[in-house]
């Protein structure tokens, strides 16, 4: 089958929704940690609604880890689609590899310096306010400019350092996963059939690894999906809807949730038989693959996901991911100090944090994210001869390819 994905604007909408779920995930950790973990041994009180959500099969909408998996699979899908389309241009993979560090690292560095500036201005002082909930004190330490510079230049990108932005634990995975996709195309891209088989094989190899290595399987699964032609039809709608529902269900997996007891039993059985995997990541990975397959195959939701509001959210999703934790830390602490940790406080914090985060993300996107794309392109051009540049212009590197490439950028993680 020939892979064709001419109109993928709806992927922006999916990314926008996933980015928003990361914000909800961190808000829940502040106010209702039991929604993530159930009742803990040191927990003195818990919200009945939060516990209901935890034990329900519809908790996917605030599971940041699941959103991370969606972004990883999307990255593999989009990057592989572009690279396979441009594989006849031998220089393209070299350029894509050369620009990737700057494309991701530019906004990451900007977010780190933003954090150190906000620290210096005293905007993070939840310890002084007596607020001590998950993530609330992440930025309360004193400003260390030298440490911030090291993190911005290489620490976050190469080692996942999150000292100045706790969401950056995934950025090194995104970077290395991208390089793996480029390598996959470079080695096996001469044949779509060979590429498909190699992508599936590597997906399974990484999928059965313990620890964080399972994350790299998601890039290969995305690359594997890119090799298929998705021609939505009424006859396939049932399968697509089932995949979406199953993917969302798996995305809410929690080992002590009542809705996942059968999956826990399956995991325990396999564990006893020597198959010891990172089961939360494994189930999230499967859920992300199913969700993206179903989204690609179900044409009826494409127009919804392509709406102007969701497309805009998709465009700023990387910026939203990189900046929302600062907004949350600066706003939710004082609100909690003033209103307590009840429903009213949560409603006020959620409204202020979401609205402010979207505004700040749009500004960050304009000032740092978009310019980083242009800077990465200019840097990559240093490796291209004038002849190759002319060839690229003659072949028409149009808006659709540039937009598709932009959609491979994550926000990563909770």
C-alpha positions in Angstrom: 0.0 0.0 0.0 1.2 3.5 -0.8 1.2 6.0 2.0 -0.6 9.3 1.3 -1.5 11.9 3.9 -2.2 15.0 1.9 -4.5 16.7 4.4 -3.3 16.3 8.0 -4.5 19.6 9.4 -6.6 17.7 11.9 -3.5 16.4 13.6 -3.0 19.9 14.9 -6.4 19.7 16.7 -5.4 16.4 18.3 -2.1 17.9 19.5 -3.9 20.9 20.9 -6.3 18.7 22.9 -3.4 16.6 24.2 -1.5 19.7 25.2 -4.5 20.9 27.2 -4.7 17.5 28.9 -1.2 18.1 30.3 -2.3 21.3 31.9 -5.3 19.5 33.4 -3.0 16.8 34.6 -0.8 19.2 36.6 -3.8 21.1 38.0 -5.2 17.7 39.2 -1.8 17.0 40.9 -2.1 20.2 42.8 -5.6 19.9 44.0 -6.7 16.3 43.7 -3.6 14.0 43.6 -6.0 11.1 44.4 -7.3 11.5 40.9 -3.9 10.2 39.7 -3.0 7.8 42.4 -6.1 6.8 44.4 -6.0 7.1 48.1 -2.4 7.1 49.4 -1.3 5.9 52.9 -0.6 9.4 54.1 -3.8 11.0 52.6 -6.1 12.4 55.3 -8.9 13.4 52.9 -10.0 12.8 49.4 -12.5 14.1 46.9 -15.3 11.6 46.1 -15.5 13.0 42.6 -11.7 12.7 42.1 -11.8 9.1 43.3 -14.7 8.3 41.0 -12.7 9.6 38.1 -9.7 7.6 39.2 -11.7 4.4 39.2 -13.6 5.3 36.0 -12.6 4.3 32.5 -12.8 8.0 31.3 -9.8 9.5 33.2 -7.8 9.8 30.0 -8.5 13.6 29.6 -6.2 14.5 32.5 -3.5 11.8 32.1 -0.4 13.7 31.1 1.6 10.6 30.5 -0.9 9.5 27.9 -0.6 12.8 26.2 3.2 12.2 26.0 2.6 8.9 24.3 0.3 10.6 21.8 2.9 13.2 21.0 5.7 10.6 20.5 3.6 8.5 18.1 2.6 11.6 16.2 6.2 12.6 16.0 7.2 9.3 14.5 4.2 9.4 12.1 4.9 12.9 10.8 8.6 12.8 10.6 8.5 9.4 8.7 5.8 10.8 6.4 8.0 13.8 5.5 11.2 11.8 5.2 9.7 9.1 3.0 8.2 11.7 0.8 11.6 13.5 0.4 13.8 10.4 0.3 14.8 11.0 -3.3 16.6 14.1 -2.1 19.7 12.6 -0.5 20.6 15.7 1.4 17.2 16.0 3.1 17.9 13.6 6.0 21.2 15.3 6.7 19.4 18.6 6.8 16.6 17.3 9.0 19.1 15.9 11.4 21.2 19.1 11.5 18.2 21.3 12.2 16.5 19.1 14.8 18.6 20.2 17.8 18.0 23.9 17.1 14.4 23.4 16.3 13.6 21.7 19.6 16.5 23.3 21.7 15.7 26.9 20.9 12.3 27.0 22.6 13.5 24.8 25.3 16.4 27.1 26.1 14.0 30.1 26.0 11.7 28.4 28.6 14.7 27.7 30.9 15.8 31.3 30.8 12.2 32.4 31.3 12.2 30.3 34.5 15.4 31.8 35.8 14.1 35.3 35.2 10.8 34.6 36.9 12.8 33.1 39.8 14.9 36.2 40.0 11.7 38.3 40.1 10.4 36.3 43.0 7.3 35.0 41.3 7.7 31.5 42.7 7.3 31.6 46.5 4.9 28.9 47.4 7.0 27.6 50.3 6.7 31.1 51.9 3.0 30.9 51.5 2.8 27.5 53.2 1.8 25.7 50.1 3.2 22.2 49.8 1.4 20.0 47.3 2.9 18.0 44.3 4.9 20.3 42.0 4.1 23.5 44.0 7.7 24.0 45.2 9.5 22.9 42.0 10.8 26.4 41.3 11.2 27.8 44.8 15.0 27.3 44.9 17.3 30.3 44.4 18.3 31.3 40.9 21.5 29.7 39.6 22.3 31.3 36.3 25.3 29.0 35.5 23.2 25.9 36.1 20.5 27.4 33.9 22.9 28.1 31.0 24.2 24.5 31.1 20.7 23.1 31.1 19.7 25.4 28.2 22.7 24.6 26.1 22.8 20.8 26.5 21.4 19.5 29.8 17.8 19.4 28.9 18.2 18.3 25.3 20.8 15.6 25.9 20.0 14.4 29.4 16.4 15.4 30.1 17.4 17.8 32.8 14.3 19.3 34.3 15.8 21.5 37.0 14.3 24.7 35.4 11.2 23.2 33.8 9.9 20.0 35.2 8.2 18.9 31.9 11.6 18.6 30.1 12.2 15.0 31.2 10.8 14.0 27.8 12.6 16.4 25.5 15.7 14.2 25.2 13.5 11.3 24.4 11.8 13.4 21.6 15.3 14.4 20.3 16.7 10.9 20.2 13.5 9.4 19.0 13.6 11.8 16.0 17.1 10.7 15.2 16.0 7.1 15.3 13.3 7.8 12.8 15.8 9.6 10.5 18.1 6.6 10.8 15.3 4.2 10.0 14.4 6.1 6.8 18.1 6.4 5.8 18.7 2.7 6.1 15.4 1.2 5.0 13.6 4.0 3.2 14.4 2.7 -0.3 11.4 0.4 -0.1 8.2 1.2 1.6 7.5 -2.5 2.3 11.0 -3.0 3.8 10.6 0.2 5.8 7.2 -0.9 7.1 8.6 -4.3 8.3 11.7 -2.7 9.9 9.5 -0.1 11.7 7.2 -2.8 13.1 10.1 -5.0 14.1 11.9 -2.2 15.9 8.6 -1.1 17.5 8.2 -4.6 19.0 11.9 -4.7 20.1 11.6 -1.5 22.1 8.1 -2.2 23.2 9.2 -5.2 25.3 12.0 -3.3 27.0 11.8 -2.4 30.7 12.2 1.2 31.9 12.0 4.2 29.7 13.2 2.4 26.5 9.6 1.6 25.7 9.1 5.3 24.8 11.2 4.8 21.7 8.8 2.2 20.5 6.2 4.9 20.0 8.3 6.7 17.4 8.7 3.4 15.5 4.9 2.7 15.8 4.2 6.1 14.4 6.6 5.5 11.5 4.9 2.2 10.9 1.5 3.8 10.7 2.9 6.3 8.2 3.3 3.5 5.6 -0.4 2.9 5.2 -3.0 4.7 3.1 -5.9 5.8 5.2 -9.0 6.2 3.0 -11.9 6.6 5.4 -15.1 4.9 4.5 -18.4 4.0 6.2 -17.3 0.3 6.3 -14.3 1.2 8.4 -16.0 3.6 10.8 -16.9 0.9 13.3 -13.3 -0.3 13.6 -12.0 3.3 13.8 -14.5 4.3 16.5 -13.6 1.1 18.4 -9.9 1.9 18.1 -10.5 5.5 19.5 -12.6 4.3 22.4 -10.1 1.5 23.2 -7.2 3.9 22.9 -8.7 6.4 25.3 -9.6 3.7 27.7 -6.0 2.4 27.7 -4.8 6.0 28.1 -6.4 6.3 31.5 -4.7 3.1 32.9 -3.8 3.2 36.6 -2.7 -0.1 38.3 -5.0 0.3 41.3 -8.1 1.7 39.4 -11.1 -0.5 39.5 -11.7 -0.1 35.8 -8.4 -1.7 34.9 -8.3 -4.8 37.1 -8.3 -7.2 34.1 -5.3 -5.4 32.6 -3.5 -5.6 36.0 -4.2 -9.3 36.1 -2.8 -9.7 32.6 0.3 -7.7 33.5 0.8 -9.7 36.7 0.5 -13.0 34.9 3.1 -12.0 32.3 5.3 -10.7 35.1 5.2 -14.1 36.8 6.2 -15.6 33.5 9.3 -13.4 33.2 7.8 -10.6 31.0 8.6 -7.6 33.2 7.6 -4.4 31.4 6.9 -0.8 32.2 3.2 -1.5 32.1 1.8 2.0 32.5 4.0 3.1 29.5 3.1 0.0 27.6 -0.6 0.5 27.9 -0.3 4.2 27.2 1.7 3.4 24.1 -0.9 1.0 22.8 -3.6 3.5 23.6 -1.8 6.2 21.7 -1.3 4.0 18.6 -5.0 3.0 18.6 -6.1 6.6 19.1 -4.0 7.9 16.2 -5.0 5.0 13.9 -8.7 5.7 14.7 -8.3 9.4 14.2 -6.6 8.9 10.8 -9.3 6.5 9.7 -12.4 8.3 11.0 -13.1 11.1 8.5 -16.1 12.4 10.4 -13.9 13.9 13.2 -11.4 15.5 10.8 -13.5 18.7 10.4 -13.9 19.0 14.1 -10.2 18.6 14.8 -9.5 21.1 12.0 -11.6 23.9 13.5 -9.8 27.2 13.8 -9.7 27.0 17.6 -8.2 23.6 17.8 -5.8 24.3 14.9 -4.6 27.4 16.8 -4.2 25.3 20.0 -2.2 22.8 18.0 0.1 25.6 16.6 0.9 26.8 20.1 0.9 23.4 21.8 4.7 23.1 22.1 4.8 26.6 23.6 1.9 25.7 25.9 3.7 22.7 27.1 6.9 24.6 27.8 5.4 27.5 29.7 2.2 26.3 31.4 4.1 25.0 34.5 5.4 28.5 35.3 1.9 30.0 35.0 0.5 27.2 37.2 3.2 27.7 39.9 2.8 31.5 39.9 -1.0 31.5 40.0 -2.3 28.4 41.8 -0.1 29.0 44.9 -1.5 32.4 45.8 -5.1 31.3 44.8 -4.8 28.2 47.1 -3.4 30.4 49.8 -6.3 32.8 49.5 -9.2 30.3 48.9 -7.9 27.1 50.4 -7.8 23.8 48.5 -11.5 23.2 47.9 -13.7 23.3 44.8 -13.9 27.1 44.6 -10.1 27.4 44.7 -9.8 24.7 42.1 -12.3 26.5 39.8 -10.6 29.8 40.1 -7.1 28.3 39.6 -8.3 26.3 36.6 -9.9 29.3 34.9 -7.0 31.6 35.5 -4.3 29.1 34.7 -5.9 27.8 31.5 -6.7 31.3 30.1 -3.3 32.8 31.1 -1.4 29.8 29.8 -3.0 30.0 26.4 -2.2 33.7 26.2 1.4 33.2 27.3 1.8 30.3 25.0 0.7 32.4 22.0 3.2 35.1 22.9 5.9 32.5 23.4 5.1 31.0 20.1 5.4 34.3 18.4 8.6 35.3 20.1 10.5 32.1 20.4 8.9 29.0 18.8 8.3 30.4 15.3 11.7 32.1 15.1 13.4 28.8 16.1 11.9 27.1 13.1 13.4 29.8 10.8 16.7 29.7 12.6 16.8 25.9 12.3 16.1 26.2 8.6 18.8 28.8 8.1 21.3 26.6 10.0 20.4 23.6 7.9 20.9 25.5 4.7 24.6 25.9 5.6 24.9 22.2 4.7 23.2 22.5 1.3 24.9 23.4 -1.9 23.4 26.1 -4.2 22.5 23.4 -6.6 20.5 21.5 -4.0 18.8 24.7 -2.9 17.7 25.4 -6.5 16.5 21.8 -6.9 14.4 22.2 -3.7 12.8 25.4 -5.1 12.1 23.8 -8.5 10.5 20.8 -6.8 8.4 23.1 -4.7 8.9 22.8 -0.9 5.4 24.2 -0.2 3.4 25.2 2.8 1.9 21.8 3.2 5.2 20.2 3.8 6.3 22.9 6.2 3.1 22.7 8.1 3.4 18.9 8.3 6.9 19.2 9.7 5.8 21.6 12.4 3.2 19.1 13.6 6.0 16.7 14.6 7.0 19.0 17.5 5.7 17.8 20.9 4.7 19.1 24.0 6.0 16.3 26.0 4.9 15.2 29.2 3.6 15.5 32.6 
